[in-house]
Amino acid sequence: MTSPTIHEHIKTDKQIVLRLGADTMSFAVVGDTASRLDNYEQMNSKSGISMSANLREFLKNRQIPSQDYSRAYVLIDTPTMLIPSEEFQAETATVQYDHTFTGLERSLKMSYAMPSLHAVAVYAVDKDLKSVLSDHFPDFRIMPVCLPLWKHLHQRSYGQTRHRLYGYLHGGHLDVFRFSQNRFKFCNSFNANQVQDALYYLLYVFRQLGMDANRDEIYAIGDIPRKKWLTDHLKEYVKNVVPADAGDLGIDESQRWRQIPLDLLAMINNELMTGN
């Protein structure tokens, strides 16, 4: 198992973040403030070819000058397993991962520690994909696509009197998570190609966790098709449903008009600006 190399943040004028999803790929070039977004581009991934092949074409067509950035940050949409920090052992984590997610045995397994949540994220990265990144960027850091949102929303959960269940819909996946003090209470990912799938899984988890339908809250976030339909149907069973966007989550939404995914906005607002 390998871990992303961690260096001290080098102060530069510009930083770059790549977001690699199943359906789209994008990159953002950011100045020294979150509102200073110098460039943002997105393309639809071609079906039938690998993520590494899509990334190679994406980088070739845009001719991103890697020498302009001290480090490339890479958000990747990949199956992720969380292990409590006190139970994490690098020697056994790969075996645990391969038992949890089949078909990814040949991929590299990476880990990312989240001390504030007392958890370690373990995730798979295709070897060819890592090679493409190495060819373009001398220093890069890969992390799961949901990690910036996890960290941001966990920080905002302190002092809340109501329990919140978050459902983040992106790229045909629904990530459902809840925090309890300084830990994950629940975290899982479901295939949700239809909004009806999102409705089912959110209500199922809400009930599984024994949450209070009159007091606790569901936050539906992300690029949700038929968001009003989902909100209306959730409210038939749960009183407090919030169809949240960036501003509701305490994320700078000045660039939201560019249709930048929430996880990338959270990355720009928090990880890059604060050096977390």
N, C-alpha and C positions, 0 to 999 in steps of 0.2 A: 504494500500500500504506500502511496505517496501523498504528501501534503503540499498544498500550494506554498511556494516560497514566500516568506514574510520578511520584508525589509522595512526600514524606516521610510516614511513617506518623504519623497524628494519634492521640494517646492518648485513647481514649474507653472508656466502660464496656462498650459493646456493639459487636459487629461482625456483619455478615450475609454469608452465603455462599449463593448460589443454584447449584443443580446442574441443568443442562438436558440431559436424555437423550432418546433416541428414544422410550422407553417410559414413563419417569417423569420428574417434575419435583419438586424438593424445595428447601427452604431451611432453614438453620440459623442461629439467633441465638446468639452466643457471648459470654460475659462475659470477664473479664480473665485467666481461666485455662482451659486446655483442658477441664477437668472440669466447668466451669460452663457447661453447655449450657442456655440459658434456654428455648429453643423449637426444635422440629424438626417439620416437616410434609412429607408426601410425597403426591403424587397420581399416578394413572395418566394418561398422556396419551391424548387422544382420537384414534383413528385417522381418517384422511381429512381432517384439517385440519393446517395448518402448525404448526411449532414456535412461531412468533411468535404465532399465534392461541391456542395452548395456554397460552403464557406470559401473554398478556393476561388470559385467564380465570383463570389460577392466581393472579395478583397481585390481580385484582379481588375474587375470593372471599375472599382473606385480608386485604385492606386493610392491607398492610404499611406502616407509617409511615416513609417514606424519610428524613425529617428526623432520625430517631433515630440514624442511622449516618453516620460520616464518609465511608465508601466501601462500595459493594457489590462483592463479589468474585463473579465468575460463572465457573463451570466448565461448559464446553460440549462435548458429544460431537460432534465434527466431524472430518472427514478432516484429518490433520495430516502435514506433510512436514518432515523434519529436514534442515538444510543445515549443513555444517561452518562454524564461525564465520569461518575464514579465507577461505571461498569465498562467503560471503553478501554479496549486493549488493541493496539494496532495489529498485533500478530494474528488475532482471531477475527477482526472486523471484516476482512475480505470474505472469509468463509461464511460468516453470518449474512453478509450482503448477498452472496451467491445462492444461499438457501432461501432468501426472501424474494429475490428477483431473478428469475431464470432467463437464459438467453443472453446474458451479459458477462459471461464468465471470462471472455477474452479481453474485455475492456479493462482499462486501468481503474483502480479504485482510489479515490482521493478522500480526504477528510478535512473538515473545517470545524474548529472548536468555537462554541458560543458560550463563553463563561457566564454571561449574564443570565442565560437560560439553563445553565448546568446540563448542556447537551452537546453532542458532537454529531454533525451531519456527515454521513458517508454516502458517496455518490459515484456513478460510473462515468468515465470519459473515454470515448473511442480513441485508440492509439493514433489512427490516421488524423483525427481532428487535432489532437495535441501536436502532431508533427506539422500540420499546416500553420498552426499558431506559432510554433517555434521558428518556422521559416520567415515569418513576417515581423515578429516582435521578440526582441532579446529578453524582455522581462514581462511576464503576464501572470495573472492570478485568476484562477477559475473558481467559481462558486455556484451553488444551485440558484436557479432563477428566483425562488421565493425567499431566499435568505434576507435580502434587504427589507422586505416587508415584515418578515418575522421579527427582526430586531426592532424596527421602527414601531410596530403595533404593540410589541411587548412593553416598550418604554412608555407608551401612552396608556397602557392598561393599569398602571399604578394609580391607586386612589379611586378607582371605579367601584361604585357600590353595586352595580349590576354585572352579572357574568355576561360575557360577549362571545358568541360563536361567529367566527369569520369564515366566509366562503368566497374564495378567490377563483374566478373563472377566467381561464386563459388557454388558448390553443387547443380547445377540446378537452381540457382537464379541469377538474374542480378540486382545489386544495382547501381542505376544511381543517381549521385549527382553533384551539382555545388555550388561554393561559390561566394559570393559577399561581399567583404570587410570582416566584422567580423560576417557574418551570412550565413546560408544556403540559397541559391537562389532556390534550388530544391533538393528534396531527396525522392526517392521512390524505391520500390523493385518489381520486376516482375519475374514470372516463365519463365525460358528460358532453357528448356531442349535441344533445338536445336540451333545451331549457327544462323540460320535464324531468330529465335525469338529475339536474341540479336541485330541483324542488324535492325530489325523493330523498337524495342523500343528505341534504341539509336537515330535513325534518327527522330522518332516521337517526342521525348523529345527535341532534338536539334531544330527542327522546332517550337515546342510549345513555347520554350523560346525565339524565335525570334533571334537566334544566327546567326552570319555572316558566311556563307559557305566558303567565301574566306579568312577570317581572323582568326576566332575562331578555337578552337581545340577540337578534341575528343581523349581522352586517353582510350584505351582499355586495361584493366589490369586483372590479375588473370589467372586461368588455363583454357584457351580458346581453345577448340578443333577447328582445322582448322583456326588458327589465321590468316594465310596469306589470306585465303578466306574472312574472315570478314574484314580485313584491305583493301583488294582490292575493295570490294563492297562498303565499307564506302567512299572510295576515289572517287567513281563515283559521289558522291553528296557533299562531304566535302573535301576541299583541304588539310587541315592539320589534319592528322590522325596519332597518335603515338601508336604503339603496345608496350606499356611500360612494362618493367620488373623492378625488385627491384632496380637495379642500376640507371635506368632512373628516379626513384621516390625518390632518395636520401636515400635509405634503404640499409644497409650493406648486400650485396648479397653473402658473403663468404660461407654461409651455404645453399645457394639456391639449390645446387646439391642434397641435401637431400629431395627435393620436399616439403619443408616447405611452407605452405600457406603464402601469402603476409601479411595478417592481423596478423598472429602470428609473422612474422619477424618484423613488425612495432611495435608490443607490446614489443618484446624483445629489440629492438633498442631504443625505446623512453620511454615507461612507466616504465620499470624495471630499465633502466640505469640512468634515470634522476629523478625518483621518482615523475613523474607527476600524 
